[in-house]
Amino acid sequence: MSERDKAYKNAGVDIEAGNAFVSRIKPLVASTYTKGVVNGIGGFGGLFKPAMSMYTDPVLVASTDGVGTKLKLAFLFDKHDTVGIDLVAMSVNDILVQGARPLFFLDYFATGRLDLNKAEAVIKGIVDGCVEAQCALLGGETAEMPDFYADGEYDLSGCCVGMVDNDKVVDGSSIGVGDVILGLASSGLHSNGYSLVRKIYAQSGLAPQDTFPGTTRTVAEVLLEPTRLYVEAVRNITRDWDVHGMVHVTGGGFYDNIVRVLPKGVVAEITFGTWEVPAVFHWLRQEGNLSWEEMLQIFNSGIGYIMVVKKDIANDVLHRLDALKLPAWQIGEIMERQHEEDQVRVIFSA
């Protein structure tokens, strides 16, 4: 440690640790680089040159998000290798909805004291997410802020930028009566509803290594299962068929997300029971004494992404998704809206 570093280290910021961390993650980050990356990490900004020949009238699409209180369970279970995937997925899936191709991702990692092993595990998850999303981890920020975070804790946020041709933007405006609603399976809870999940878990008496009810996996594995990325499926489907609307089912569940892409004159009628609901959601409903209406307001309940397509191509799309080994179901239909009725209606069988 040099003399000029001593004062800052005495204040709780370890510059040497920060430099060591950058050295550790450089090879990981480089593994995400696509043809558009101009410079490596370490500069004041990341440079990216998109292949403009792929577009005729390009539009940039950007989204930013975090992992939320799911991080509290990562701290509690001391498991940090999956939340980075969540971070990438929450932003990438959002821009996919509008038909965009992810180009690059930026992350922000903040902690009170930099734990190199823990931080590297988090970044490895971000790298894994970027590789799956086919986008470059172009840069980021690592902030060590003593006394700002509880010991052993950190926060994450990120931003994804993508591109789509203007005439291929998917905005829901072409959704019409008779279209069908396809639901693509979630991997589990994704990254929403964890304030309630943590409360229910705390009251359950389960330990992290216990077998989660209804599964053969541990509690920690089920509750920290990372958010599914839908890049391959969405790009595959939109390449060959016209998709009228897409939805990333995040905070607000079915009721608050589907409505975001619907024209004013239609209703999305969802038939509950047409898809497989994973065990974690049945457990939450029972342990939390919740109704299915409440569940669908808070959680994805097994459907992480939605596509709205014309009825005559629905089966073809479902067969393609099956070939991609992504479970999907026809879960509803677009109906004509009567007066000012709610635009999302869920039908529960008696």
N, C-alpha and C positions, 0 to 999 in steps of 0.2 A: 504494500500500500504506500503510495506517495504521500509526502507531507501535505500536499494540497487537498488530498481526499479525507484527511483525518477529521476535520471539523464536521463534514457532512455525515461521515460514518458515526461520529459521536451523537449526532442528532437522530440516528436510526436508519439512514439511507446508505446502503452498501453499493458503491459504484462498481467495485470489482465483481461483485455477484451479478450485477446487471450486465456487465461486459461478458462474463462467463456464460450467462444465459443466452445472449445473442449468438455466441460461438456455438453453443449446443444446438440451437434450433435452425441455424442456417442450412444444414443439409436437409432437414425435414421440410423447410419452407421451399427449398429449391425443387423438391420432388413434385410440387404442385404447378411449376411454371409451364405455361402454355406458350405458343408461338408469339403471342402479343406482348409478353413481358420484355421490357427494355432494360431495366436495371434490377439488381438484387436488393435485399433489405439492407438498411443502414443509411440510406439517404433521407433527406427531409421529406420527400414524397415519392411515391411509387409511380413509375412511368409505364404506360400501357398503350400499345398501338393496335387498335382493332383492325381486323381484316375487312376493310370497307367494301371490298369487291363482292362480299357476301350479301350486301344490302343495296337496295335502290333508294330508299327514303328512310334512313335509320333514325330511331328514337331511343334515347337512353331511358332505362327504367332502374330505379334505385329503391332499396328498402333497408331499414335499420331496425335492430331488435336486440334483445338480450335473452338470458336463460331464465331469469326470474328466480323465485324462491325454491325452485328445484335444486339450486346450488346448496341450500341449507341441508338437504339430504346427502348431497355429495360430501359435505363437510362431516356430517354425522356418521356416514358410512366409510369415510376416508377412501372414497373411490372417485378418481378425477379424470379417468381416461375416456369418458363418454360425453361429458357436458360440452366439450368443444364441437362435437358433431351436432348437438342440439343448437348451438349458437349459429353454425353455418346454415342448418336446415330451416331455421325460423325465418331468416331473411331470403334465402334462395327460393324456398317454396312460395313466398309472397310474390316474387317477381315472375315466377313461372306462370302464375295465374293470368298474367297479361300477355303471355306468349313469348316472354323474353328469354334469350339465351344468356346464362350467367357468364360474365367475363372475368371479374375479379372480386376478391373479398378483402376487407380490412378488419382487423380485430383490435380490441382494447382490453387489456388485462391489468387490473389494479389490485394491490394488496398492501397490507401493512408492513410485512417483512417478506422478502422474496425467498421462497423455498424452491431451490432449483429443481428438485425432483418432481415436486407437485406441479410447478409451472410448466415443466417440460411435458408432463402427462397431459395437461390441458391443451397445450399447443399441438401435441401429437393428435389429439382428437379433432382439433380444428383442421389440421392437415388432412386427416382421413376424410373429413366432411368435404373439403375442397376437392380432393381427388375424385370422390364419388360424384360431386356436383359438376366436375369437368371445368372448374374455374381456378384461377391462380390466387394464391394467398400473396397479395401484392405488397403488403406491409402491415404495420400495426404500431401499437404503443404499449410499453410495459411501464406501469407507474408504481413506484414503491412509496407509500404514504404512511409513515409511522403514526400511530394513534388514531388513524381514520377508520380502520377496520379491526374487528375482533381478531385476536391471535389465531392464525391458521385459516382465516377466511379470505376470500377474494371476490371480485365482481368481474363480470364479462359483458361486453357489448360488441356488436359488429355491424358491418354495413356491406351489402352486396350491390354491385352495379352490373347491369346487363343491357342487352340491346335487342331490338325487334324492328322489323320493317313497319312503317306506319300503317300500311294496308293489311298487316297481319296482327295488329294489336287485338287481343281478345278482351272485350269490355262488357260482354253480356247484352249488348244492344240488339243482337240478332236472335236472342232467346224468344221463342214463341210457343203458343198453345200447342200441345201435342208432343213437344220435345220430351225426352226422357232424361232422368237424373241417374247418373252412374256414381256409385260410391267406391272409392279405392281404400283398401284396408290401411288403418294406422298400424304402427308397430307397438302401440300401447298408449300411455298417457301423453306422449310428446312433451311439450313444455308449458302446459297450461293447467290451471286449477290447483297448483301445488300448495297454496296457502290452506286450502281445505284438505288436500291429501295429507299434509303434514299433521294437521290437527287430528284426522281420523287415525293415522298411523300411531301417533303418540298415545291414543286411547286404546289401541288394539292389543297391546301387550306382546306384539311380535318383535323378535330380534332380527337384525340384518341378515344373519345366516340361516334363519328358519326357512322352511319350505313355504313359499307363498301359496295360500289356499287355492285349490283348483289347478295348480301347475306342478311341474317338477323342478322349478327354478327357485332361487333364493329370493327373499324379500328385496334385498339390495339390487339384484339383477332386474327384477320386474319394475321396481319403482324408479330405477335409473336407466331403463331401456331408452336409448336415444331416439330422437325424432326421425321418422323415415324421410328420406329425400326422394322426391318424385321426378327428378330431372330426366332420367332415361325413359321412363314411361311417357311423360308429357311430350318430350321431343319426338318420340317414336309415333305417338298417336297424332299429334298436330302436323307431322310431316305428311301423313297420308289421308287425313280426314279433316273436315271442317268442324271444329269444336265451338259451339256457340257461347259457352261461358264456363269458367272454372272458379273453384272456391278452395282456399286453404282453410281448413276447419281449425281455428285457433281459439283464443280467448273469446268467450261469448257463444261457443258451441254452434249448434245448427241455427238457432234463431237469429243471432246477430251477424253471422257471416254470410249465409246464403243470400239474404236480402240485399247485400251490397252489390250483387251483380244482376239483380232482376229489374227488368223494365217495370214501370208503374202498373201496367195493365195485366200482370200475371201473378199467379200464386205457385209456389213450389210445394207440392203435396208429397210428403215423405211417408212411406209405409214402414212403421217400426216392425222389426222382426224379419226383414228381408236380407239382413246381413248378420254375420257372425260377430257377436259381442264378446271380446276377450274377458277372461276371468277377473282381471283387475277391476273392471267396471262393475261387475256383479258384486264383488267384494265391497267396493266403495259405496254402492247403493245400499247394501245391507247394513254395513257397519255405520254408515252415516245417516241411516234412516231417511233416505232420499227417494223421491219419486223419479220415474223415468223422465218426466218433463223437466225436473230440476237437473237431472244428469245431462240431458241434451242442451241445457242452457249453459252448463259449466264446462263439460268435457266433450271430446270428439266421439266418445262412446264406440270406438271401433272404426270410424270413418274419418280418415285424415285429410282426404282430398276428394273433390267432387268435379265431375265433368258433366256438362249439359250438351246433349247431342240430338240430332234428328233421330226419330224412331227407327228409320230404315237402316241405319248404320250401327245401332246400339249393340247388336249381337256380334258384329264383326269387331267392334272395339273391345268388347268383353273377351272374345277369343284371343285377341292380340295381347291383352293384359295378362291373360292366363299363360300365354306362351312366354311372357316376360316374368312369370312366376310371381305376379303381384295379384293377390286375391281382390276381386272386385265384383260388385253386384248391381243390378238395376234396383234402385231403392225408391224411385218415385217418378213423378210426372209433372209437367208444367200445365197448369190449368188457367182458365180465364178468371180474372179477379172480379168479384162482385162487390160493388160499392167501395168501401174503405176497409175491407177485411184485412187481417194480418196477412203478410205475403209469404209466410212460412207456416205450413199446417202439417202437423204430424198426426197420422192416423194410428191409433193403438187398437189392436184387436181385443175383443171382449174376453 
